Amino acid sequence: MGRPGMQMETWVLFVAFGCMCVGQALADPLYFVPVPAVWESGAQVRFCASLLKVDKNDKHKMTVTLLSPELNTTLLQKESNQDFHTCSTFLAPLVIKDTVQHFQVEVIGKKMYSRETRKVLIRANKPVTFIQTDKPIFLPGQTVYFRVVTMDTKLRPACRKYDIIELQDPHVSYNLKY
Ligand SMILES: *[C@@H]1O[C@H](CO)[C@@H](O)[C@H](O)[C@H]1NC(C)=O
């Protein structure tokens, strides 16, 4: 007479345990998308994305997006009903001052929806400007040829626009429109 009771208990335990397993296996695949928290403006950024414990009957879609007030950029989009590990590179946005943007990972399946957003800091390159004239010394009335080159900290040409370039000497000041 004790035996049916035992079976009942075992069955109850099994259901409870079974439910937990189903909940974890079907609803919650694991995903990891590590990315550096600080990026350098215009530099290459590499990140890897992993999706694990995927239910084979449920296709999951992972979308990695960089969000800014002006522009959302899709960095990775992958659909799969199998575990995957994939890496990707992209160029960090060019910014002229340190900027915080949002790195978003969204995973959608039939039985799950997850969206996580992390802040990333994009550091501006402090540019250096060189001004060069064609000669070190000029005679009165001679034409002065000059060039202006702006480079970032890695000596790559920086995209800058100058509205006014001013030439000064102790007695007179010229405004040259550029
Ligand atoms: C970028 O995406 C966010 C959230 O998905 C949305 O609220 C925002 O309007 C989008 N911005 C642009 C510029 O498309």
Backbone and ligand atoms as CSV (ligand in chain L), in Angstrom:
chain,resi,resn,atom,element,x,y,z
A,1,MET,N,N,0.838,-1.213,0.000
A,1,MET,CA,C,0.000,0.000,0.000
A,1,MET,C,C,0.874,1.264,0.000
A,2,GLY,N,N,2.086,1.085,0.462
A,2,GLY,CA,C,2.977,2.255,0.474
A,2,GLY,C,C,3.485,2.579,-0.935
A,3,ARG,N,N,3.419,1.649,-1.804
A,3,ARG,CA,C,4.038,1.818,-3.111
A,3,ARG,C,C,3.368,2.853,-4.025
A,4,PRO,N,N,1.992,2.812,-4.138
A,4,PRO,CA,C,1.376,3.844,-4.989
A,4,PRO,C,C,1.709,5.264,-4.508
A,5,GLY,N,N,1.777,5.420,-3.171
A,5,GLY,CA,C,2.113,6.749,-2.615
A,5,GLY,C,C,3.491,7.193,-3.087
A,6,MET,N,N,4.432,6.279,-3.042
A,6,MET,CA,C,5.799,6.556,-3.486
A,6,MET,C,C,5.826,7.012,-4.951
A,7,GLN,N,N,5.036,6.231,-5.735
A,7,GLN,CA,C,4.992,6.544,-7.170
A,7,GLN,C,C,4.437,7.945,-7.401
A,8,MET,N,N,3.398,8.243,-6.637
A,8,MET,CA,C,2.768,9.550,-6.740
A,8,MET,C,C,3.801,10.650,-6.443
A,9,GLU,N,N,4.555,10.454,-5.342
A,9,GLU,CA,C,5.559,11.449,-4.959
A,9,GLU,C,C,6.614,11.613,-6.056
A,10,THR,N,N,7.023,10.472,-6.582
A,10,THR,CA,C,8.043,10.497,-7.636
A,10,THR,C,C,7.520,11.257,-8.855
A,11,TRP,N,N,6.264,10.985,-9.146
A,11,TRP,CA,C,5.645,11.614,-10.308
A,11,TRP,C,C,5.547,13.136,-10.123
A,12,VAL,N,N,5.130,13.541,-8.901
A,12,VAL,CA,C,5.019,14.979,-8.596
A,12,VAL,C,C,6.395,15.643,-8.724
A,13,LEU,N,N,7.387,14.968,-8.164
A,13,LEU,CA,C,8.747,15.496,-8.219
A,13,LEU,C,C,9.210,15.635,-9.675
A,14,PHE,N,N,8.897,14.592,-10.444
A,14,PHE,CA,C,9.300,14.589,-11.854
A,14,PHE,C,C,8.694,15.762,-12.615
A,15,VAL,N,N,7.402,15.978,-12.360
A,15,VAL,CA,C,6.728,17.084,-13.062
A,15,VAL,C,C,7.375,18.418,-12.693
A,16,ALA,N,N,7.586,18.575,-11.372
A,16,ALA,CA,C,8.176,19.850,-10.930
A,16,ALA,C,C,9.554,20.039,-11.566
A,17,PHE,N,N,10.354,19.000,-11.500
A,17,PHE,CA,C,11.708,19.065,-12.058
A,17,PHE,C,C,11.658,19.252,-13.574
A,18,GLY,N,N,10.708,18.465,-14.183
A,18,GLY,CA,C,10.539,18.542,-15.631
A,18,GLY,C,C,10.180,19.945,-16.083
A,19,CYS,N,N,9.300,20.588,-15.358
A,19,CYS,CA,C,8.881,21.947,-15.723
A,19,CYS,C,C,10.068,22.914,-15.691
A,20,MET,N,N,10.883,22.785,-14.638
A,20,MET,CA,C,12.040,23.676,-14.523
A,20,MET,C,C,12.965,23.510,-15.727
A,21,CYS,N,N,13.163,22.235,-16.073
A,21,CYS,CA,C,14.062,21.942,-17.193
A,21,CYS,C,C,13.521,22.522,-18.481
A,22,VAL,N,N,12.227,22.303,-18.717
A,22,VAL,CA,C,11.602,22.797,-19.945
A,22,VAL,C,C,11.725,24.313,-19.996
A,23,GLY,N,N,11.429,24.931,-18.838
A,23,GLY,CA,C,11.508,26.398,-18.766
A,23,GLY,C,C,12.890,26.892,-19.150
A,24,GLN,N,N,13.918,26.221,-18.635
A,24,GLN,CA,C,15.283,26.690,-18.903
A,24,GLN,C,C,15.698,26.388,-20.334
A,25,ALA,N,N,15.344,25.163,-20.780
A,25,ALA,CA,C,15.849,24.746,-22.087
A,25,ALA,C,C,15.129,25.465,-23.225
A,26,LEU,N,N,13.832,25.666,-23.081
A,26,LEU,CA,C,13.091,26.241,-24.205
A,26,LEU,C,C,13.072,27.761,-24.177
A,27,ALA,N,N,12.912,28.324,-22.982
A,27,ALA,CA,C,12.676,29.763,-22.949
A,27,ALA,C,C,13.957,30.578,-22.849
A,28,ASP,N,N,15.012,29.984,-22.333
A,28,ASP,CA,C,16.171,30.801,-22.027
A,28,ASP,C,C,17.458,30.288,-22.637
A,29,PRO,N,N,17.643,30.383,-23.905
A,29,PRO,CA,C,18.987,30.113,-24.412
A,29,PRO,C,C,19.922,31.165,-23.810
A,30,LEU,N,N,21.177,30.845,-23.730
A,30,LEU,CA,C,22.125,31.802,-23.162
A,30,LEU,C,C,22.794,32.537,-24.305
A,31,TYR,N,N,23.074,33.797,-24.085
A,31,TYR,CA,C,23.850,34.499,-25.106
A,31,TYR,C,C,24.851,35.425,-24.437
A,32,PHE,N,N,25.975,35.620,-25.124
A,32,PHE,CA,C,27.037,36.498,-24.632
A,32,PHE,C,C,27.513,37.343,-25.798
A,33,VAL,N,N,27.615,38.617,-25.584
A,33,VAL,CA,C,28.181,39.488,-26.613
A,33,VAL,C,C,29.131,40.473,-25.923
A,34,PRO,N,N,30.332,40.006,-25.554
A,34,PRO,CA,C,31.258,40.932,-24.896
A,34,PRO,C,C,31.812,41.960,-25.877
A,35,VAL,N,N,31.915,43.174,-25.412
A,35,VAL,CA,C,32.422,44.248,-26.271
A,35,VAL,C,C,33.183,45.226,-25.372
A,36,PRO,N,N,34.274,45.844,-25.866
A,36,PRO,CA,C,34.978,46.813,-25.017
A,36,PRO,C,C,34.049,47.981,-24.647
A,37,ALA,N,N,34.235,48.527,-23.465
A,37,ALA,CA,C,33.365,49.617,-23.002
A,37,ALA,C,C,33.826,50.974,-23.533
A,38,VAL,N,N,35.090,51.045,-23.968
A,38,VAL,CA,C,35.619,52.310,-24.495
A,38,VAL,C,C,36.160,52.062,-25.896
A,39,TRP,N,N,35.708,52.862,-26.832
A,39,TRP,CA,C,36.180,52.740,-28.217
A,39,TRP,C,C,36.878,54.039,-28.583
A,40,GLU,N,N,37.792,53.909,-29.550
A,40,GLU,CA,C,38.464,55.099,-30.044
A,40,GLU,C,C,37.757,55.531,-31.326
A,41,SER,N,N,37.506,56.785,-31.454
A,41,SER,CA,C,36.804,57.315,-32.626
A,41,SER,C,C,37.440,56.811,-33.925
A,42,GLY,N,N,36.656,56.226,-34.797
A,42,GLY,CA,C,37.125,55.806,-36.116
A,42,GLY,C,C,37.943,54.517,-36.131
A,43,ALA,N,N,38.235,53.948,-34.960
A,43,ALA,CA,C,39.079,52.749,-34.907
A,43,ALA,C,C,38.235,51.483,-35.075
A,44,GLN,N,N,38.941,50.402,-35.426
A,44,GLN,CA,C,38.243,49.133,-35.615
A,44,GLN,C,C,37.861,48.524,-34.254
A,45,VAL,N,N,36.636,48.094,-34.153
A,45,VAL,CA,C,36.163,47.437,-32.918
A,45,VAL,C,C,35.764,46.017,-33.293
A,46,ARG,N,N,36.186,45.060,-32.473
A,46,ARG,CA,C,35.863,43.664,-32.735
A,46,ARG,C,C,35.018,43.138,-31.583
A,47,PHE,N,N,33.995,42.395,-31.904
A,47,PHE,CA,C,33.213,41.750,-30.854
A,47,PHE,C,C,32.796,40.366,-31.334
A,48,CYS,N,N,32.502,39.497,-30.378
A,48,CYS,CA,C,32.050,38.147,-30.698
A,48,CYS,C,C,30.695,37.924,-30.048
A,49,ALA,N,N,29.866,37.139,-30.697
A,49,ALA,CA,C,28.526,36.858,-30.182
A,49,ALA,C,C,28.354,35.349,-30.104
A,50,SER,N,N,27.859,34.883,-28.961
A,50,SER,CA,C,27.602,33.449,-28.795
A,50,SER,C,C,26.160,33.245,-28.390
A,51,LEU,N,N,25.541,32.241,-28.966
A,51,LEU,CA,C,24.197,31.829,-28.562
A,51,LEU,C,C,24.296,30.344,-28.231
A,52,LEU,N,N,23.871,29.979,-27.006
A,52,LEU,CA,C,24.035,28.603,-26.533
A,52,LEU,C,C,22.702,28.059,-26.043
A,53,LYS,N,N,22.610,26.745,-25.991
A,53,LYS,CA,C,21.428,26.043,-25.474
A,53,LYS,C,C,20.173,26.411,-26.259
A,54,VAL,N,N,20.323,26.465,-27.563
A,54,VAL,CA,C,19.181,26.836,-28.406
A,54,VAL,C,C,18.289,25.615,-28.612
A,55,ASP,N,N,16.997,25.818,-28.533
A,55,ASP,CA,C,16.028,24.769,-28.831
A,55,ASP,C,C,15.985,24.593,-30.358
A,56,LYS,N,N,16.237,23.366,-30.810
A,56,LYS,CA,C,16.363,23.109,-32.261
A,56,LYS,C,C,15.071,23.416,-33.032
A,57,ASN,N,N,13.940,23.408,-32.305
A,57,ASN,CA,C,12.664,23.660,-32.998
A,57,ASN,C,C,12.284,25.139,-32.997
A,58,ASP,N,N,13.160,25.937,-32.499
A,58,ASP,CA,C,12.814,27.353,-32.366
A,58,ASP,C,C,13.955,28.187,-32.954
A,59,LYS,N,N,13.671,28.837,-34.049
A,59,LYS,CA,C,14.701,29.665,-34.677
A,59,LYS,C,C,14.843,30.964,-33.883
A,60,HIS,N,N,16.066,31.315,-33.548
A,60,HIS,CA,C,16.309,32.546,-32.797
A,60,HIS,C,C,16.996,33.569,-33.685
A,61,LYS,N,N,16.625,34.802,-33.459
A,61,LYS,CA,C,17.234,35.871,-34.243
A,61,LYS,C,C,17.958,36.814,-33.293
A,62,MET,N,N,19.247,36.991,-33.555
A,62,MET,CA,C,20.030,37.921,-32.730
A,62,MET,C,C,20.366,39.154,-33.557
A,63,THR,N,N,20.112,40.307,-32.998
A,63,THR,CA,C,20.433,41.552,-33.689
A,63,THR,C,C,21.264,42.418,-32.754
A,64,VAL,N,N,22.411,42.857,-33.246
A,64,VAL,CA,C,23.283,43.742,-32.467
A,64,VAL,C,C,23.278,45.099,-33.152
A,65,THR,N,N,22.924,46.113,-32.402
A,65,THR,CA,C,22.737,47.444,-32.989
A,65,THR,C,C,23.474,48.484,-32.166
A,66,LEU,N,N,24.018,49.477,-32.833
A,66,LEU,CA,C,24.585,50.629,-32.140
A,66,LEU,C,C,23.585,51.768,-32.271
A,67,LEU,N,N,23.130,52.254,-31.113
A,67,LEU,CA,C,22.088,53.279,-31.121
A,67,LEU,C,C,22.696,54.639,-30.805
A,68,SER,N,N,22.371,55.614,-31.618
A,68,SER,CA,C,22.723,56.997,-31.297
A,68,SER,C,C,21.489,57.828,-31.616
A,69,PRO,N,N,21.402,59.042,-31.095
A,69,PRO,CA,C,20.202,59.836,-31.357
A,69,PRO,C,C,19.962,60.066,-32.854
A,70,GLU,N,N,21.047,60.119,-33.648
A,70,GLU,CA,C,20.888,60.427,-35.067
A,70,GLU,C,C,20.749,59.187,-35.940
A,71,LEU,N,N,21.370,58.082,-35.520
A,71,LEU,CA,C,21.493,56.944,-36.420
A,71,LEU,C,C,21.561,55.638,-35.649
A,72,ASN,N,N,20.806,54.648,-36.090
A,72,ASN,CA,C,20.949,53.297,-35.547
A,72,ASN,C,C,21.653,52.447,-36.598
A,73,THR,N,N,22.700,51.768,-36.191
A,73,THR,CA,C,23.473,50.961,-37.140
A,73,THR,C,C,23.412,49.494,-36.723
A,74,THR,N,N,22.990,48.633,-37.644
A,74,THR,CA,C,22.978,47.199,-37.360
A,74,THR,C,C,24.387,46.657,-37.556
A,75,LEU,N,N,24.943,46.069,-36.506
A,75,LEU,CA,C,26.319,45.559,-36.569
A,75,LEU,C,C,26.339,44.068,-36.857
A,76,LEU,N,N,25.286,43.368,-36.460
A,76,LEU,CA,C,25.221,41.923,-36.697
A,76,LEU,C,C,23.766,41.493,-36.659
A,77,GLN,N,N,23.423,40.609,-37.592
A,77,GLN,CA,C,22.082,40.029,-37.553
A,77,GLN,C,C,22.230,38.570,-37.951
A,78,LYS,N,N,21.780,37.674,-37.094
A,78,LYS,CA,C,21.961,36.253,-37.377
A,78,LYS,C,C,20.751,35.479,-36.885
A,79,GLU,N,N,20.249,34.608,-37.756
A,79,GLU,CA,C,19.121,33.757,-37.394
A,79,GLU,C,C,19.612,32.325,-37.360
A,80,SER,N,N,19.226,31.581,-36.305
A,80,SER,CA,C,19.721,30.219,-36.205
A,80,SER,C,C,18.851,29.404,-35.257
A,81,ASN,N,N,18.744,28.104,-35.534
A,81,ASN,CA,C,18.117,27.214,-34.549
A,81,ASN,C,C,19.181,26.284,-33.958
A,82,GLN,N,N,20.432,26.730,-34.097
A,82,GLN,CA,C,21.557,25.988,-33.512
A,82,GLN,C,C,22.448,26.954,-32.754
A,83,ASP,N,N,23.206,26.414,-31.831
A,83,ASP,CA,C,24.168,27.250,-31.115
A,83,ASP,C,C,25.151,27.851,-32.129
A,84,PHE,N,N,25.599,29.043,-31.860
A,84,PHE,CA,C,26.630,29.606,-32.747
A,84,PHE,C,C,27.583,30.498,-31.968
A,85,HIS,N,N,28.733,30.708,-32.594
A,85,HIS,CA,C,29.735,31.645,-32.068
A,85,HIS,C,C,30.300,32.359,-33.281
A,86,THR,N,N,30.148,33.648,-33.333
A,86,THR,CA,C,30.591,34.376,-34.517
A,86,THR,C,C,31.227,35.696,-34.081
A,87,CYS,N,N,32.200,36.162,-34.861
A,87,CYS,CA,C,32.870,37.424,-34.524
A,87,CYS,C,C,32.737,38.404,-35.681
A,88,SER,N,N,32.800,39.653,-35.348
A,88,SER,CA,C,32.565,40.678,-36.359
A,88,SER,C,C,33.380,41.924,-36.012
A,89,THR,N,N,33.745,42.693,-37.027
A,89,THR,CA,C,34.450,43.962,-36.771
A,89,THR,C,C,33.719,45.085,-37.472
A,90,PHE,N,N,33.850,46.256,-36.934
A,90,PHE,CA,C,33.253,47.438,-37.563
A,90,PHE,C,C,34.088,48.645,-37.143
A,91,LEU,N,N,33.844,49.766,-37.794
A,91,LEU,CA,C,34.583,50.978,-37.438
A,91,LEU,C,C,33.738,51.809,-36.474
A,92,ALA,N,N,34.350,52.209,-35.372
A,92,ALA,CA,C,33.638,53.056,-34.407
A,92,ALA,C,C,33.270,54.374,-35.085
A,93,PRO,N,N,32.160,54.971,-34.710
A,93,PRO,CA,C,31.774,56.239,-35.334
A,93,PRO,C,C,32.842,57.312,-35.112
A,94,LEU,N,N,32.938,58.222,-36.068
A,94,LEU,CA,C,33.865,59.340,-35.911
A,94,LEU,C,C,33.174,60.400,-35.068
A,95,VAL,N,N,33.783,60.764,-33.975
A,95,VAL,CA,C,33.181,61.790,-33.121
A,95,VAL,C,C,34.220,62.876,-32.862
A,96,ILE,N,N,33.749,64.099,-32.669
A,96,ILE,CA,C,34.723,65.179,-32.425
A,96,ILE,C,C,34.838,65.492,-30.936
A,97,LYS,N,N,33.908,64.980,-30.137
A,97,LYS,CA,C,34.129,65.033,-28.670
A,97,LYS,C,C,33.670,63.707,-28.076
A,98,ASP,N,N,34.156,63.399,-26.874
A,98,ASP,CA,C,33.813,62.115,-26.238
A,98,ASP,C,C,32.294,61.956,-26.192
A,99,THR,N,N,31.814,60.789,-26.630
A,99,THR,CA,C,30.383,60.585,-26.819
A,99,THR,C,C,29.979,59.233,-26.246
A,100,VAL,N,N,28.831,59.200,-25.605
A,100,VAL,CA,C,28.293,57.920,-25.111
A,100,VAL,C,C,27.208,57.457,-26.083
A,101,GLN,N,N,27.323,56.217,-26.541
A,101,GLN,CA,C,26.277,55.631,-27.372
A,101,GLN,C,C,25.842,54.313,-26.736
A,102,HIS,N,N,24.833,53.682,-27.331
A,102,HIS,CA,C,24.275,52.475,-26.721
A,102,HIS,C,C,24.445,51.277,-27.645
A,103,PHE,N,N,24.991,50.226,-27.081
A,103,PHE,CA,C,25.237,48.973,-27.800
A,103,PHE,C,C,24.124,48.023,-27.364
A,104,GLN,N,N,23.301,47.630,-28.306
A,104,GLN,CA,C,22.100,46.866,-27.952
A,104,GLN,C,C,22.113,45.466,-28.559
A,105,VAL,N,N,21.782,44.486,-27.747
A,105,VAL,CA,C,21.692,43.096,-28.213
A,105,VAL,C,C,20.247,42.642,-28.006
A,106,GLU,N,N,19.635,42.185,-29.079
A,106,GLU,CA,C,18.248,41.731,-28.997
A,106,GLU,C,C,18.204,40.286,-29.475
A,107,VAL,N,N,17.566,39.421,-28.695
A,107,VAL,CA,C,17.417,38.017,-29.084
A,107,VAL,C,C,15.926,37.692,-29.064
A,108,ILE,N,N,15.433,37.228,-30.194
A,108,ILE,CA,C,14.006,36.912,-30.299
A,108,ILE,C,C,13.854,35.462,-30.735
A,109,GLY,N,N,13.029,34.714,-29.998
A,109,GLY,CA,C,12.640,33.362,-30.388
A,109,GLY,C,C,11.138,33.258,-30.235
A,110,LYS,N,N,10.601,32.097,-30.539
A,110,LYS,CA,C,9.152,31.932,-30.396
A,110,LYS,C,C,8.738,32.104,-28.943
A,111,LYS,N,N,9.620,31.645,-28.039
A,111,LYS,CA,C,9.244,31.642,-26.623
A,111,LYS,C,C,10.085,32.596,-25.790
A,112,MET,N,N,10.896,33.384,-26.427
A,112,MET,CA,C,11.677,34.321,-25.619
A,112,MET,C,C,11.865,35.650,-26.334
A,113,TYR,N,N,12.043,36.666,-25.522
A,113,TYR,CA,C,12.403,37.975,-26.063
A,113,TYR,C,C,13.338,38.602,-25.049
A,114,SER,N,N,14.498,39.025,-25.497
A,114,SER,CA,C,15.435,39.659,-24.585
A,114,SER,C,C,16.106,40.824,-25.281
A,115,ARG,N,N,16.203,41.910,-24.571
A,115,ARG,CA,C,16.905,43.072,-25.135
A,115,ARG,C,C,17.755,43.689,-24.036
A,116,GLU,N,N,19.026,43.814,-24.314
A,116,GLU,CA,C,19.941,44.405,-23.331
A,116,GLU,C,C,20.700,45.526,-23.993
A,117,THR,N,N,20.874,46.596,-23.249
A,117,THR,CA,C,21.580,47.744,-23.803
A,117,THR,C,C,22.698,48.147,-22.859
A,118,ARG,N,N,23.867,48.351,-23.444
A,118,ARG,CA,C,25.017,48.763,-22.642
A,118,ARG,C,C,25.563,50.080,-23.174
A,119,LYS,N,N,26.049,50.902,-22.266
A,119,LYS,CA,C,26.642,52.172,-22.700
A,119,LYS,C,C,28.080,51.938,-23.141
A,120,VAL,N,N,28.478,52.592,-24.208
A,120,VAL,CA,C,29.883,52.560,-24.605
A,120,VAL,C,C,30.362,54.007,-24.778
A,121,LEU,N,N,31.615,54.213,-24.421
A,121,LEU,CA,C,32.190,55.558,-24.550
A,121,LEU,C,C,33.058,55.580,-25.791
A,122,ILE,N,N,32.803,56.538,-26.654
A,122,ILE,CA,C,33.641,56.690,-27.850
A,122,ILE,C,C,34.514,57.917,-27.624
A,123,ARG,N,N,35.801,57.659,-27.556
A,123,ARG,CA,C,36.751,58.737,-27.251
A,123,ARG,C,C,37.158,59.451,-28.523
A,124,ALA,N,N,37.078,60.770,-28.458
A,124,ALA,CA,C,37.474,61.578,-29.611
A,124,ALA,C,C,39.001,61.604,-29.694
A,125,ASN,N,N,39.492,61.618,-30.900
A,125,ASN,CA,C,40.933,61.809,-31.068
A,125,ASN,C,C,41.209,63.295,-30.983
A,126,LYS,N,N,42.163,63.641,-30.173
A,126,LYS,CA,C,42.538,65.057,-30.112
A,126,LYS,C,C,43.432,65.340,-31.317
A,127,PRO,N,N,42.926,66.097,-32.293
A,127,PRO,CA,C,43.718,66.286,-33.502
A,127,PRO,C,C,44.850,67.300,-33.323
A,128,VAL,N,N,45.848,67.158,-34.170
A,128,VAL,CA,C,46.985,68.079,-34.172
A,128,VAL,C,C,46.999,68.744,-35.536
A,129,THR,N,N,47.201,70.058,-35.539
A,129,THR,CA,C,47.192,70.785,-36.811
A,129,THR,C,C,48.591,71.320,-37.110
A,130,PHE,N,N,49.044,71.055,-38.323
A,130,PHE,CA,C,50.337,71.579,-38.778
A,130,PHE,C,C,50.074,72.609,-39.868
A,131,ILE,N,N,50.761,73.755,-39.756
A,131,ILE,CA,C,50.658,74.774,-40.810
A,131,ILE,C,C,52.061,74.947,-41.381
A,132,GLN,N,N,52.130,74.858,-42.702
A,132,GLN,CA,C,53.441,74.862,-43.347
A,132,GLN,C,C,53.425,75.905,-44.472
A,133,THR,N,N,54.438,76.736,-44.536
A,133,THR,CA,C,54.549,77.677,-45.659
A,133,THR,C,C,55.607,77.148,-46.631
A,134,ASP,N,N,55.570,77.652,-47.878
A,134,ASP,CA,C,56.501,77.123,-48.872
A,134,ASP,C,C,57.933,77.585,-48.635
A,135,LYS,N,N,58.096,78.687,-47.870
A,135,LYS,CA,C,59.456,79.166,-47.573
A,135,LYS,C,C,59.499,79.641,-46.127
A,136,PRO,N,N,60.662,79.616,-45.523
A,136,PRO,CA,C,60.727,80.129,-44.140
A,136,PRO,C,C,60.765,81.658,-44.080
A,137,ILE,N,N,61.293,82.310,-45.136
A,137,ILE,CA,C,61.454,83.770,-45.128
A,137,ILE,C,C,60.889,84.333,-46.439
A,138,PHE,N,N,60.155,85.453,-46.385
A,138,PHE,CA,C,59.561,86.052,-47.588
A,138,PHE,C,C,60.015,87.504,-47.706
A,139,LEU,N,N,60.127,87.942,-48.978
A,139,LEU,CA,C,60.407,89.354,-49.226
A,139,LEU,C,C,59.073,90.078,-49.330
A,140,PRO,N,N,59.039,91.391,-49.092
A,140,PRO,CA,C,57.769,92.119,-49.206
A,140,PRO,C,C,57.136,91.905,-50.579
A,141,GLY,N,N,55.848,91.686,-50.655
A,141,GLY,CA,C,55.131,91.515,-51.928
A,141,GLY,C,C,55.146,90.097,-52.463
A,142,GLN,N,N,55.925,89.217,-51.900
A,142,GLN,CA,C,55.957,87.834,-52.399
A,142,GLN,C,C,54.696,87.068,-52.004
A,143,THR,N,N,54.302,86.162,-52.899
A,143,THR,CA,C,53.121,85.334,-52.608
A,143,THR,C,C,53.514,84.236,-51.625
A,144,VAL,N,N,52.662,84.041,-50.639
A,144,VAL,CA,C,52.918,82.993,-49.636
A,144,VAL,C,C,52.007,81.801,-49.938
A,145,TYR,N,N,52.615,80.692,-50.177
A,145,TYR,CA,C,51.836,79.453,-50.315
A,145,TYR,C,C,51.914,78.697,-48.997
A,146,PHE,N,N,50.782,78.211,-48.574
A,146,PHE,CA,C,50.805,77.458,-47.316
A,146,PHE,C,C,49.819,76.302,-47.372
A,147,ARG,N,N,50.039,75.347,-46.526
A,147,ARG,CA,C,49.070,74.267,-46.394
A,147,ARG,C,C,48.813,73.967,-44.917
A,148,VAL,N,N,47.596,73.475,-44.686
A,148,VAL,CA,C,47.171,73.160,-43.320
A,148,VAL,C,C,46.794,71.685,-43.311
A,149,VAL,N,N,47.409,70.943,-42.430
A,149,VAL,CA,C,47.106,69.510,-42.339
A,149,VAL,C,C,46.723,69.191,-40.897
A,150,THR,N,N,45.588,68.533,-40.741
A,150,THR,CA,C,45.166,68.126,-39.400
A,150,THR,C,C,45.185,66.611,-39.328
A,151,MET,N,N,45.809,66.109,-38.287
A,151,MET,CA,C,45.915,64.651,-38.139
A,151,MET,C,C,45.462,64.229,-36.751
A,152,ASP,N,N,44.972,63.017,-36.671
A,152,ASP,CA,C,44.585,62.498,-35.359
A,152,ASP,C,C,45.820,61.950,-34.635
A,153,THR,N,N,45.612,61.368,-33.470
A,153,THR,CA,C,46.758,60.940,-32.657
A,153,THR,C,C,47.544,59.804,-33.317
A,154,LYS,N,N,46.936,59.146,-34.317
A,154,LYS,CA,C,47.663,58.081,-35.015
A,154,LYS,C,C,48.215,58.564,-36.353
A,155,LEU,N,N,48.265,59.885,-36.510
A,155,LEU,CA,C,48.791,60.540,-37.712
A,155,LEU,C,C,48.007,60.173,-38.976
A,156,ARG,N,N,46.713,59.956,-38.811
A,156,ARG,CA,C,45.834,59.777,-39.974
A,156,ARG,C,C,45.183,61.124,-40.234
A,157,PRO,N,N,45.032,61.508,-41.529
A,157,PRO,CA,C,44.401,62.812,-41.809
A,157,PRO,C,C,43.005,62.871,-41.180
A,158,ALA,N,N,42.729,63.970,-40.502
A,158,ALA,CA,C,41.419,64.132,-39.874
A,158,ALA,C,C,40.564,65.024,-40.752
A,159,CYS,N,N,39.280,64.769,-40.765
A,159,CYS,CA,C,38.374,65.556,-41.594
A,159,CYS,C,C,37.943,66.792,-40.803
A,160,ARG,N,N,38.521,67.914,-41.128
A,160,ARG,CA,C,38.210,69.158,-40.422
A,160,ARG,C,C,37.947,70.254,-41.431
A,161,LYS,N,N,37.101,71.193,-41.058
A,161,LYS,CA,C,36.842,72.323,-41.940
A,161,LYS,C,C,37.176,73.594,-41.164
A,162,TYR,N,N,37.944,74.477,-41.823
A,162,TYR,CA,C,38.305,75.733,-41.168
A,162,TYR,C,C,37.684,76.863,-41.954
A,163,ASP,N,N,36.889,77.681,-41.288
A,163,ASP,CA,C,36.247,78.802,-41.976
A,163,ASP,C,C,37.210,79.971,-42.123
A,164,ILE,N,N,38.008,80.175,-41.098
A,164,ILE,CA,C,38.921,81.331,-41.134
A,164,ILE,C,C,40.311,80.875,-40.698
A,165,ILE,N,N,41.287,81.312,-41.470
A,165,ILE,CA,C,42.676,81.121,-41.035
A,165,ILE,C,C,43.260,82.514,-40.883
A,166,GLU,N,N,43.771,82.814,-39.726
A,166,GLU,CA,C,44.224,84.169,-39.441
A,166,GLU,C,C,45.746,84.206,-39.405
A,167,LEU,N,N,46.286,85.194,-40.090
A,167,LEU,CA,C,47.736,85.378,-40.098
A,167,LEU,C,C,48.048,86.622,-39.280
A,168,GLN,N,N,48.941,86.492,-38.344
A,168,GLN,CA,C,49.212,87.637,-37.466
A,168,GLN,C,C,50.693,87.996,-37.498
A,169,ASP,N,N,50.947,89.325,-37.422
A,169,ASP,CA,C,52.307,89.747,-37.094
A,169,ASP,C,C,52.175,90.834,-36.029
A,170,PRO,N,N,53.289,91.293,-35.461
A,170,PRO,CA,C,53.148,92.220,-34.326
A,170,PRO,C,C,52.447,93.528,-34.689
A,171,HIS,N,N,52.452,93.922,-36.013
A,171,HIS,CA,C,51.921,95.235,-36.386
A,171,HIS,C,C,50.570,95.156,-37.068
A,172,VAL,N,N,50.327,94.120,-37.860
A,172,VAL,CA,C,49.105,94.058,-38.664
A,172,VAL,C,C,48.469,92.675,-38.474
A,173,SER,N,N,47.172,92.611,-38.706
A,173,SER,CA,C,46.536,91.295,-38.664
A,173,SER,C,C,45.693,91.107,-39.927
A,174,TYR,N,N,45.875,90.008,-40.602
A,174,TYR,CA,C,45.126,89.725,-41.830
A,174,TYR,C,C,44.123,88.628,-41.539
A,175,ASN,N,N,42.977,88.736,-42.154
A,175,ASN,CA,C,42.044,87.599,-42.122
A,175,ASN,C,C,41.987,86.995,-43.510
A,176,LEU,N,N,42.413,85.798,-43.630
A,176,LEU,CA,C,42.375,85.123,-44.937
A,176,LEU,C,C,41.204,84.181,-44.960
A,177,LYS,N,N,40.328,84.370,-45.918
A,177,LYS,CA,C,39.203,83.429,-46.035
A,177,LYS,C,C,39.720,82.140,-46.694
A,178,TYR,N,N,39.332,81.004,-46.114
A,178,TYR,CA,C,39.833,79.720,-46.614
A,178,TYR,C,C,38.697,78.964,-47.265
L,1,LIG,C1,C,16.842,53.804,-32.846
L,1,LIG,O1,O,16.251,52.706,-32.158
L,1,LIG,C2,C,15.544,53.083,-30.985
L,1,LIG,C3,C,15.109,51.830,-30.241
L,1,LIG,O2,O,15.067,50.718,-31.028
L,1,LIG,C4,C,14.375,53.963,-31.396
L,1,LIG,O3,O,13.649,54.357,-30.240
L,1,LIG,C5,C,14.911,55.191,-32.107
L,1,LIG,O4,O,13.849,55.970,-32.586
L,1,LIG,C6,C,15.803,54.805,-33.270
L,1,LIG,N1,N,16.462,56.015,-33.767
L,1,LIG,C7,C,16.621,56.298,-35.065
L,1,LIG,C8,C,17.331,57.541,-35.388
L,1,LIG,O5,O,16.220,55.546,-35.942
